[in-house]
Each structure stands twice: as structure tokens, then as C-alpha cells.
Amino acid sequence: MDHVSTIATPTYALPDIGSLFRLLMQLLLATIFGRTMNKSKSMPSLEEYDIDSATGFFPPQSLAPLTGAFELWERALEEAKKTLSLGSDKREDAMEKRTDGEAWRESVRSLPILDTECFEGDIRRQQRAHMVLAFLINFYVHSQPPASDPSPIHIPSCLAIPMVNVSRILGTAPIMTFADVVLWNWKPLDPELPLSSNNVGFMHHLSGTEAEHEFYVLSAKAEIRGIEMLRIVDSYVHQKDTTSFVAVSKISKDLTRLAAIIQELTEIIARSRETVDPYIFYWHVRPWWNGSGASGPNAPKWIYDGVPDSDTLDLGGPSAGQSTVMHALDVFLDVDHKLQKKRSPAPSNLNTKADKGFMERMRRYMPGKHQAFLVDFATIPISIRTLAERTPLLREPFDTAVLALKKFRDAHIRIVCLYVVSMSSTIPPGSTEKSPREKKTGPARGTGGSELSTLLKAGRDATNRTMLRGN
């Protein structure tokens, strides 16, 4: 993987005497009259959004297994991890498991439809139920050998109905999400110690490979590092005074610290090559995450038996684009992914063809309370970008933070090229150079079915346009 360069600080001309005078007058008037942000409403505390001050978007403790009648789900999941192989895997050991796989799926189809009303008011049990059902559904779908025709894939009602019910309570999509595989799936390596980048493991895996585990670890480390970033964001939200010299100095320092944290996130994802093998990731791990229609518009759709209008459900599957930490950062810096604001440079033709609703759609796969946090956060009276436009001392630290985010997205594009685009042309496991191969058509897609290259470049360019320099 290419070496990720350190962030270069933009060069700025020193302000002239007139600008300095206007800045001093601004600070003087603010001090005299105590000018503050005119908040139309104040945001609740982070805890109201199920965001923990110590663990961020992770639950503060590892989710406990379900008990009582719901132990049926827990046992089925443990059996799946020991019994199943990927249906598209043509290696000999995987093929030998196919008989056991059909027996497991038959046992799942015979499960009763359990009532989840008893989970009302207990968000941790709701999250655990969603996670367990998500793993069961993906195990059920992806352990089946690929069909020769694109007929719909039916999810049995014993999984589909409770999944939809608990998802409605949580306000999230009834499918495996980023929260299921990372946020709700975590467990401490040492139960006596709190969550940290050195004390995080995971309860469940689909492929059982080290590559899958290490991918979750890297994702968790980025989320954990983002907790300090979240505190900076929350500090600004509750910053009543944004004009005094003391306030401006604090915001400037926070922006500088934010840039350093984003650079650390870039370094975390850039280290993926050290622990996550691209070939194993592409062929043995990634297929397990695919949601309905992941291979494109002509791919088989998933039908949730017993659920009315199941074709209207959000069933795209997990994506790093569902990380609320990264969405909060975009909202904080006012990144315009929808291309609704006039900024420089103008969007390219490729940018305008990208899926401009992707980021908003990804929010529907987040826990409902985290979605509410982003909605409320976006309504604060003055964004940090607007404040930086009005305050010369904040322009450089603001642009430095945005530049760091742009470099993060540059690194992400390189990683996707290595792990997805390049690997899509390699030989599948169990095949040989002489074996017939499935012809790849169309662009590389994410696990939710989105076109990757155009989408990621559009996000990178939208970030670049957020900088004040040049606007």
C-alpha cells in the first residue's frame, strides 16, 4: 500500500492592517456586549442519543446473550459458525459442508416465530436481537449455492418477522448493518478493563477468517479514536460564546486537534494491508456481507416472508458509510455531498453522475437515536464553516481539518482499489486458470450495491470543495 503522506499545512498570506483592525473590533464588541450564539434550540446531552461519553457509539458494555425462548436464536448462530461455508466457495472442504448447510437451513425454517414485544424498553436486548438475527439471515442466504437464475431469495418468516419488528423499535434497517458487525458485536479481550483500541474483540464472525476479525478490529479502532473527535463536536454544539478571544482560541485549538485525529484515522485504515489480506478479504469475507441486490440492479432480491411490502425495505447490507462518527464529522465541517451549495471548484461531470443520495440513505442503516443526533446536529444556528468564514483566525485551522479529511478519503480510495477493484479480476477460490469463470460486467460495487469508484471520488471532491481557500 502506498505510504500515506503527512498533512501539509496550507500557506496563507498574513492579514493586512485593516483586517487585523476589524478582527480586534469584532473581539472587543463581543467582549463588551457578551454576544453569543442565538440558539433556536439546545441539543440534549449525548446520552439522550444513546451515545456514551466514554465509549461513543459503542454500547458501554458488551451485549449479553439472549435468554429464555430466544436461546433458540443464539444456539442457531453458534451452530452456523461451526457448520456453514460460503455457498459460492468451490474449494473441496467448503463443498463438503453443503449437506450440513442445507440441514442447518432446514432447522432454521422450522423455528417458531417469536414475539419481540418483551424487548420494549430494553435497548440492549433489542440491539442483541437485531445483531443475532442479522447474522442468522446472512448465514442463511450466503451459505446457499448461487442459483442459476435471478429468482428472489426468501428469508423465512421465523427470522424475517422478528427482524422487522425489532428494527422498527430501534429505528434502523432490518438487515445486517455496520452496527451489527462492529458496534454491537464488540467484547473486551480482558473483561476487567474498559473498551479501548487494545482491548476490543468480537463475538461473532461470518467467515471465521483472521482477515474478517482484523477488519472489524481496524473499524473499531477508527471508531474508538473518533470518540475524542465526537467530544470536540459536542463541545462546539454547546459553545454559547463563539466570538470572544477566549472562545475563538479554544475553537482554533479544537480544529487543530481535530485535524490530528483525522490524520490518525488515515494512518489506521492505511495499516489494513499489514493484517488484512486483500484476496481473502475479497473472496472469503466480503461476500458474506452482501445485501439484497448487491451485485447490481439485476441481482436476486431478498423477500421477507410474512412481511407485507417487503420489497420496500432497506436491505442493502453493511457499509463503512454507515459509521455515525464519519457522518458527524461531515455535518460538523459542512461537507456538501448533495452538491446543493455553490462552491469551488465546480463539480465535475463524474461528480454529478455519482449517487448524491448515498450518504443520506446510509443514515437509514444507523440506529435511530444516532440518526436523530445527526438531524439535530445539522440544525445548529451557525456551522463551524460559517463561523470560520467570518473569523479570520479560524480559517487556517478549519482548512487544515478539511484537508485532513480529504487526505483520509484519498487513502480510502487507494484501499478500495486494492481490496475490491484489483481483486475483482483475480481467480475465485477453488478455480484454476483453465476453469470457466464468471464474466464480470459493470463497475465494482460495494456490499450494498453502490458503484464504488464514482461514489468515493465524488465524496473526496465534495470534501475538497468544503475548504474556504478558493471559495
HELIX and SHEET records of a PDB file:
HELIX    1   1 ILE A   17  PHE A   33  1                                  17    
HELIX    2   2 LEU A   46  TYR A   49  5                                   4    
HELIX    3   3 GLY A   68  PHE A   70  5                                   3    
HELIX    4   4 GLU A   71  THR A   83  1                                  13    
HELIX    5   5 GLU A   92  GLU A   96  1                                   5    
HELIX    6   6 ARG A   98  ARG A  109  1                                  12    
HELIX    7   7 GLU A  117  PHE A  119  5                                   3    
HELIX    8   8 ILE A  123  HIS A  142  1                                  20    
HELIX    9   9 SER A  157  LEU A  170  1                                  14    
HELIX   10  10 PHE A  178  PHE A  178  1                                   1    
HELIX   11  11 ALA A  179  LEU A  183  3                                   5    
HELIX   12  12 GLU A  210  VAL A  237  1                                  28    
HELIX   13  13 PHE A  245  ALA A  270  1                                  26    
HELIX   14  14 SER A  272  THR A  275  1                                   4    
HELIX   15  15 PRO A  278  ILE A  280  1                                   3    
HELIX   16  16 PHE A  281  VAL A  285  3                                   5    
HELIX   17  17 ARG A  286  TRP A  289  1                                   4    
HELIX   18  18 SER A  310  THR A  312  5                                   3    
HELIX   19  19 ALA A  320  GLN A  322  5                                   3    
HELIX   20  20 THR A  324  LEU A  333  1                                  10    
HELIX   21  21 ASN A  349  LYS A  353  1                                   5    
HELIX   22  22 PHE A  358  ARG A  363  1                                   6    
HELIX   23  23 GLY A  368  PHE A  377  1                                  10    
HELIX   24  24 ILE A  384  ARG A  390  1                                   7    
HELIX   25  25 PRO A  392  VAL A  416  1                                  25    
HELIX   26  26 CYS A  417  VAL A  421  3                                   5    
HELIX   27  27 MET A  423  SER A  425  5                                   3    
HELIX   28  28 LEU A  452  ASN A  464  1                                  13    
SHEET    1   A 2 ILE A 153  ILE A 155  0                                        
SHEET    2   A 2 TRP A 302  TYR A 304  1                                        
SHEET    1   B 2 TRP A 186  LYS A 187  0                                        
SHEET    2   B 2 GLY A 201  PHE A 202 -1                                        
END                                                                             
